[in-house]
Amino acid sequence: MLELTLVEYEAALRGMQLRTIDQYEFMAKSAMANRYAHHAKHANERKIFDKNKALRSLNHHGNQKTPNKQMLQQANKALSDYQVKFTVEDEENKV
Protein backbone atom coordinates (compact mmCIF):
# COMPACT_ATOMS: atom_id res chain seq x y z
CA MET A 1 0.00 0.00 0.00
CA LEU A 2 1.27 3.43 -0.88
CA GLU A 3 1.44 5.81 2.06
CA LEU A 4 2.20 9.47 1.46
CA THR A 5 2.98 12.26 3.84
CA LEU A 6 1.04 15.49 3.49
CA VAL A 7 3.95 17.15 1.68
CA GLU A 8 4.29 14.23 -0.74
CA TYR A 9 0.52 14.22 -1.36
CA GLU A 10 0.50 17.96 -2.08
CA ALA A 11 3.50 17.55 -4.43
CA ALA A 12 1.76 14.72 -6.30
CA LEU A 13 -1.44 16.74 -6.52
CA ARG A 14 0.46 19.75 -7.86
CA GLY A 15 2.21 17.53 -10.39
CA MET A 16 -1.12 16.23 -11.66
CA GLN A 17 -2.44 19.79 -11.96
CA LEU A 18 0.68 20.87 -13.88
CA ARG A 19 0.31 17.87 -16.19
CA THR A 20 -3.29 18.92 -16.94
CA ILE A 21 -2.12 22.46 -17.70
CA ASP A 22 0.54 21.08 -20.04
CA GLN A 23 -2.08 18.97 -21.82
CA TYR A 24 -4.28 22.04 -22.39
CA GLU A 25 -1.27 23.99 -23.66
CA PHE A 26 -0.47 21.16 -26.09
CA MET A 27 -4.08 21.13 -27.32
CA ALA A 28 -3.99 24.90 -27.87
CA LYS A 29 -0.73 24.68 -29.83
CA SER A 30 -2.12 21.79 -31.88
CA ALA A 31 -5.23 23.81 -32.69
CA MET A 32 -3.12 26.78 -33.80
CA ALA A 33 -0.94 24.55 -35.97
CA ASN A 34 -4.04 22.92 -37.44
CA ARG A 35 -5.56 26.33 -38.19
CA TYR A 36 -2.36 27.45 -39.88
CA ALA A 37 -2.19 24.28 -41.97
CA HIS A 38 -5.78 24.66 -43.18
CA HIS A 39 -5.74 28.39 -43.94
CA ALA A 40 -2.23 29.11 -45.22
CA LYS A 41 -1.86 29.51 -48.97
CA HIS A 42 1.53 27.81 -48.97
CA ALA A 43 1.68 25.84 -45.73
CA ASN A 44 5.19 24.87 -44.69
CA GLU A 45 5.94 22.12 -42.19
CA ARG A 46 8.99 23.99 -40.88
CA LYS A 47 6.79 26.95 -39.91
CA ILE A 48 4.82 24.65 -37.62
CA PHE A 49 7.78 22.74 -36.23
CA ASP A 50 11.41 22.85 -37.30
CA LYS A 51 12.98 19.57 -36.23
CA ASN A 52 16.51 20.61 -37.24
CA LYS A 53 16.29 23.80 -35.18
CA ALA A 54 15.02 21.83 -32.18
CA LEU A 55 17.86 19.31 -32.51
CA ARG A 56 20.44 22.11 -32.77
CA SER A 57 19.10 23.78 -29.63
CA LEU A 58 19.13 20.41 -27.84
CA ASN A 59 22.76 19.78 -28.75
CA HIS A 60 23.87 23.34 -28.00
CA HIS A 61 25.24 23.48 -24.45
CA GLY A 62 25.69 27.26 -24.31
CA ASN A 63 22.32 27.79 -22.65
CA GLN A 64 23.22 25.86 -19.52
CA LYS A 65 23.73 27.90 -16.39
CA THR A 66 26.65 27.27 -14.10
CA PRO A 67 25.55 25.62 -10.86
CA ASN A 68 25.26 27.82 -7.79
CA LYS A 69 27.98 26.57 -5.42
CA GLN A 70 26.16 27.75 -2.29
CA MET A 71 22.97 25.90 -3.27
CA LEU A 72 24.97 22.74 -4.02
CA GLN A 73 26.66 22.95 -0.62
CA GLN A 74 23.30 23.38 1.11
CA ALA A 75 21.85 20.42 -0.78
CA ASN A 76 24.85 18.24 0.08
CA LYS A 77 24.57 19.25 3.74
CA ALA A 78 20.84 18.49 3.79
CA LEU A 79 21.35 15.09 2.17
CA SER A 80 24.48 14.12 4.11
CA ASP A 81 22.51 12.02 6.64
CA TYR A 82 20.41 10.32 3.98
CA GLN A 83 21.56 6.85 3.10
CA VAL A 84 20.03 4.66 0.45
CA LYS A 85 19.87 0.98 1.40
CA PHE A 86 19.64 -1.40 -1.52
CA THR A 87 18.74 -5.04 -1.08
CA VAL A 88 19.30 -7.70 -3.68
CA GLU A 89 16.39 -10.04 -4.11
CA ASP A 90 17.37 -13.56 -5.12
CA GLU A 91 15.08 -15.82 -7.10
CA GLU A 92 15.63 -18.56 -4.51
CA ASN A 93 14.64 -16.40 -1.53
CA LYS A 94 11.53 -15.01 -3.19
CA VAL A 95 8.34 -15.91 -1.38
C-alpha positions as semicolon CSV with decimal commas, in nm:
position;residue;x (nm);y (nm);z (nm)
1;M;0,000;0,000;0,000
2;L;0,127;0,343;-0,088
3;E;0,144;0,581;0,206
4;L;0,220;0,947;0,146
5;T;0,298;1,226;0,384
6;L;0,104;1,549;0,349
7;V;0,395;1,715;0,168
8;E;0,429;1,423;-0,074
9;Y;0,052;1,422;-0,136
10;E;0,050;1,796;-0,208
11;A;0,350;1,755;-0,443
12;A;0,176;1,472;-0,630
13;L;-0,144;1,674;-0,652
14;R;0,046;1,975;-0,786
15;G;0,221;1,753;-1,039
16;M;-0,112;1,623;-1,166
17;Q;-0,244;1,979;-1,196
18;L;0,068;2,087;-1,388
19;R;0,031;1,787;-1,619
20;T;-0,329;1,892;-1,694
21;I;-0,212;2,246;-1,770
22;D;0,054;2,108;-2,004
23;Q;-0,208;1,897;-2,182
24;Y;-0,428;2,204;-2,239
25;E;-0,127;2,399;-2,366
26;F;-0,047;2,116;-2,609
27;M;-0,408;2,113;-2,732
28;A;-0,399;2,490;-2,787
29;K;-0,073;2,468;-2,983
30;S;-0,212;2,179;-3,188
31;A;-0,523;2,381;-3,269
32;M;-0,312;2,678;-3,380
33;A;-0,094;2,455;-3,597
34;N;-0,404;2,292;-3,744
35;R;-0,556;2,633;-3,819
36;Y;-0,236;2,745;-3,988
37;A;-0,219;2,428;-4,197
38;H;-0,578;2,466;-4,318
39;H;-0,574;2,839;-4,394
40;A;-0,223;2,911;-4,522
41;K;-0,186;2,951;-4,897
42;H;0,153;2,781;-4,897
43;A;0,168;2,584;-4,573
44;N;0,519;2,487;-4,469
45;E;0,594;2,212;-4,219
46;R;0,899;2,399;-4,088
47;K;0,679;2,695;-3,991
48;I;0,482;2,465;-3,762
49;F;0,778;2,274;-3,623
50;D;1,141;2,285;-3,730
51;K;1,298;1,957;-3,623
52;N;1,651;2,061;-3,724
53;K;1,629;2,380;-3,518
54;A;1,502;2,183;-3,218
55;L;1,786;1,931;-3,251
56;R;2,044;2,211;-3,277
57;S;1,910;2,378;-2,963
58;L;1,913;2,041;-2,784
59;N;2,276;1,978;-2,875
60;H;2,387;2,334;-2,800
61;H;2,524;2,348;-2,445
62;G;2,569;2,726;-2,431
63;N;2,232;2,779;-2,265
64;Q;2,322;2,586;-1,952
65;K;2,373;2,790;-1,639
66;T;2,665;2,727;-1,410
67;P;2,555;2,562;-1,086
68;N;2,526;2,782;-0,779
69;K;2,798;2,657;-0,542
70;Q;2,616;2,775;-0,229
71;M;2,297;2,590;-0,327
72;L;2,497;2,274;-0,402
73;Q;2,666;2,295;-0,062
74;Q;2,330;2,338;0,111
75;A;2,185;2,042;-0,078
76;N;2,485;1,824;0,008
77;K;2,457;1,925;0,374
78;A;2,084;1,849;0,379
79;L;2,135;1,509;0,217
80;S;2,448;1,412;0,411
81;D;2,251;1,202;0,664
82;Y;2,041;1,032;0,398
83;Q;2,156;0,685;0,310
84;V;2,003;0,466;0,045
85;K;1,987;0,098;0,140
86;F;1,964;-0,140;-0,152
87;T;1,874;-0,504;-0,108
88;V;1,930;-0,770;-0,368
89;E;1,639;-1,004;-0,411
90;D;1,737;-1,356;-0,512
91;E;1,508;-1,582;-0,710
92;E;1,563;-1,856;-0,451
93;N;1,464;-1,640;-0,153
94;K;1,153;-1,501;-0,319
95;V;0,834;-1,591;-0,138
